[in-house]
């Protein structure tokens, strides 16, 4: 089953899509600043493991025009929290164990949201991103397992992870993504093991 999702905010509407297979093992919130061509491929990678996906944009149509909009970590965090709360009020999504998959600039907001909704979020996987920008308090409070996936050349992201690691309160791991590997598939394997454990 596929459904389009709209979440209204004071600054405009956020749009997304729920892909719900039969008997899903869990729900992956794919949090992106805005929709991109690879979203469908990411959802398909999770679907191969029997996961439902909710692919949500975090910027409104007007905000996408501003290059620095993805740097507003508090705003992105609040929107992620609103989306997480929405999933617990939706009959199709409410019973499913939930994890967050994100990439790039949304990573710090995902850490903060997971720290604030620690009873909802079972795990977080980030492909790249400067997660130290989440702040020491959020990193300390994060209890959900965290998987960081970095492209081989992403030295800045790896350095940011190393800075953040001393503050991370929960279990966490870093993995390099080899050329030709799909980071979403790596995350899906990890999520599936957590959901099945």
C-alpha positions as CSV (number, residue, x, y, z in Angstrom):
1,X,0.0,0.0,0.0
2,X,1.2,3.5,-0.8
3,X,-0.1,6.7,0.7
4,X,0.9,10.3,0.3
5,X,1.4,12.2,3.6
6,X,1.1,15.9,4.2
7,X,2.2,17.6,7.5
8,X,1.3,21.2,7.9
9,X,3.7,23.6,9.7
10,X,3.5,27.3,10.4
11,X,5.9,27.9,7.4
12,X,4.1,25.7,4.9
13,X,3.4,22.0,4.2
14,X,5.8,19.1,4.2
15,X,5.1,16.2,1.9
16,X,6.0,12.5,1.9
17,X,5.1,9.0,0.9
18,X,4.4,5.9,3.0
19,X,5.2,2.6,1.4
20,X,3.7,-0.2,3.4
21,X,4.3,-3.8,2.4
22,X,2.4,-6.7,3.8
23,X,3.5,-7.7,7.3
24,X,6.4,-5.2,7.6
25,X,9.1,-5.9,10.2
26,X,9.5,-2.2,11.0
27,X,9.1,1.4,9.8
28,X,12.1,3.4,8.5
29,X,11.7,7.2,8.5
30,X,13.7,8.4,5.5
31,X,14.3,12.0,6.5
32,X,15.6,14.3,3.7
33,X,15.8,18.1,3.4
34,X,13.9,17.8,0.1
35,X,12.9,15.0,-2.2
36,X,15.6,13.8,-4.5
37,X,15.8,11.4,-7.5
38,X,17.4,8.6,-5.3
39,X,14.5,8.5,-2.8
40,X,12.7,5.8,-4.7
41,X,15.9,3.6,-4.8
42,X,16.5,4.1,-1.1
43,X,12.9,3.1,-0.3
44,X,13.3,0.0,-2.5
45,X,16.5,-1.0,-0.7
46,X,14.5,-1.1,2.6
47,X,11.5,-2.8,1.0
48,X,13.8,-5.7,0.0
49,X,14.2,-6.4,3.7
50,X,10.5,-6.2,4.4
51,X,10.6,-2.7,6.0
52,X,7.9,-0.1,5.5
53,X,9.2,3.4,4.7
54,X,8.0,6.9,5.3
55,X,10.0,9.3,3.1
56,X,9.5,12.8,4.3
57,X,10.9,16.1,3.2
58,X,11.9,18.5,6.0
59,X,11.8,21.8,4.1
60,X,8.8,23.6,2.6
61,X,8.7,24.5,-1.1
62,X,9.8,28.1,-0.4
63,X,12.6,27.1,2.1
64,X,14.2,24.9,-0.5
65,X,15.2,28.1,-2.4
66,X,17.6,29.1,0.4
67,X,20.9,27.2,0.4
68,X,21.4,27.6,4.2
69,X,18.0,26.3,5.1
70,X,19.5,22.8,5.9
71,X,21.7,24.4,8.5
72,X,18.8,25.3,10.8
73,X,19.2,22.3,13.1
74,X,16.6,23.4,15.7
75,X,13.9,23.8,13.0
76,X,14.7,20.5,11.3
77,X,14.7,18.8,14.7
78,X,11.3,20.1,15.6
79,X,9.9,18.9,12.2
80,X,11.4,15.5,12.7
81,X,9.8,15.3,16.2
82,X,6.4,16.3,14.7
83,X,6.8,13.6,12.1
84,X,7.8,11.0,14.7
85,X,4.7,12.0,16.8
86,X,2.5,11.7,13.7
87,X,3.6,8.1,13.1
88,X,2.4,7.2,16.6
89,X,-1.1,8.6,15.8
90,X,-1.5,6.8,12.5
91,X,-3.1,3.3,12.5
92,X,-0.9,1.9,9.8
93,X,2.4,3.1,11.3
94,X,1.7,3.2,15.1
95,X,2.4,-0.5,15.9
96,X,5.7,-0.7,13.9
97,X,9.2,-0.4,15.5
98,X,10.7,2.8,14.1
99,X,14.1,3.8,13.0
100,X,15.5,6.9,11.2
101,X,17.7,6.9,8.0
102,X,19.1,10.1,6.8
103,X,22.0,11.7,5.0
104,X,24.1,14.9,5.0
105,X,22.9,18.0,6.7
106,X,19.9,16.3,8.3
107,X,22.1,14.0,10.5
108,X,22.4,16.4,13.5
109,X,18.7,17.0,13.6
110,X,18.1,13.2,13.5
111,X,20.4,12.7,16.5
112,X,18.5,15.5,18.4
113,X,15.1,14.1,17.5
114,X,16.0,10.6,18.5
115,X,17.4,11.8,21.8
116,X,14.2,13.6,22.6
117,X,12.0,10.7,21.5
118,X,14.1,7.9,23.0
119,X,11.1,5.7,23.6
120,X,10.0,5.8,19.9
121,X,13.2,5.6,17.9
122,X,14.9,2.2,18.0
123,X,17.9,3.1,15.8
124,X,19.5,5.8,13.7
125,X,21.6,5.4,10.6
126,X,23.3,8.4,8.9
127,X,25.0,8.5,5.6
128,X,27.6,11.3,6.1
129,X,26.9,14.5,7.9
130,X,28.6,16.5,10.6
131,X,26.9,14.9,13.6
132,X,28.9,16.8,16.2
133,X,26.6,19.7,15.2
134,X,23.8,18.0,17.2
135,X,25.5,19.2,20.3
136,X,27.0,17.5,23.4
137,X,23.7,17.3,25.2
138,X,21.9,15.5,22.5
139,X,24.8,13.1,21.9
140,X,25.0,12.3,25.6
141,X,21.2,11.6,25.7
142,X,21.0,9.5,22.6
143,X,20.2,5.9,23.6
144,X,19.2,4.5,20.2
145,X,22.1,2.6,18.5
146,X,23.8,4.8,15.8
147,X,25.4,3.6,12.6
148,X,27.5,6.2,10.7
149,X,28.2,5.4,7.0
150,X,30.9,7.4,5.3
151,X,32.1,7.5,1.8
152,X,35.9,6.8,1.6
153,X,36.7,10.4,0.8
154,X,34.5,11.9,3.5
155,X,37.3,12.9,5.8
156,X,35.4,15.9,7.2
157,X,32.5,13.7,8.2
158,X,34.7,11.1,9.8
159,X,36.5,13.7,11.8
160,X,33.2,15.1,13.0
161,X,32.1,11.6,14.1
162,X,35.4,11.2,16.0
163,X,34.7,14.5,17.8
164,X,31.2,13.4,18.6
165,X,32.1,9.8,19.7
166,X,33.3,10.8,23.2
167,X,29.9,12.3,23.9
168,X,27.7,9.4,22.5
169,X,25.9,7.7,25.4
170,X,24.6,4.7,23.4
171,X,26.3,2.1,21.3
172,X,27.6,3.4,18.0
173,X,29.6,2.2,15.0
174,X,31.2,3.7,11.9
175,X,31.5,2.0,8.5
176,X,33.1,3.1,5.3
177,X,31.0,2.7,2.2
178,X,33.1,1.2,-0.6
179,X,32.7,2.3,-4.2
180,X,29.7,0.5,-5.7
181,X,28.1,-0.2,-2.3
182,X,24.6,1.0,-1.5
183,X,24.5,2.8,1.9
184,X,20.8,2.2,2.2
185,X,21.3,-1.5,1.8
186,X,24.0,-1.5,4.5
187,X,21.6,0.4,6.8
188,X,18.7,-1.9,5.9
189,X,20.8,-5.0,6.9
190,X,21.6,-3.3,10.2
191,X,18.0,-2.3,10.9
192,X,16.7,-5.7,10.1
193,X,19.1,-7.4,12.5
194,X,18.0,-4.9,15.3
195,X,14.3,-5.4,14.5
196,X,14.6,-9.2,14.5
197,X,16.7,-9.4,17.6
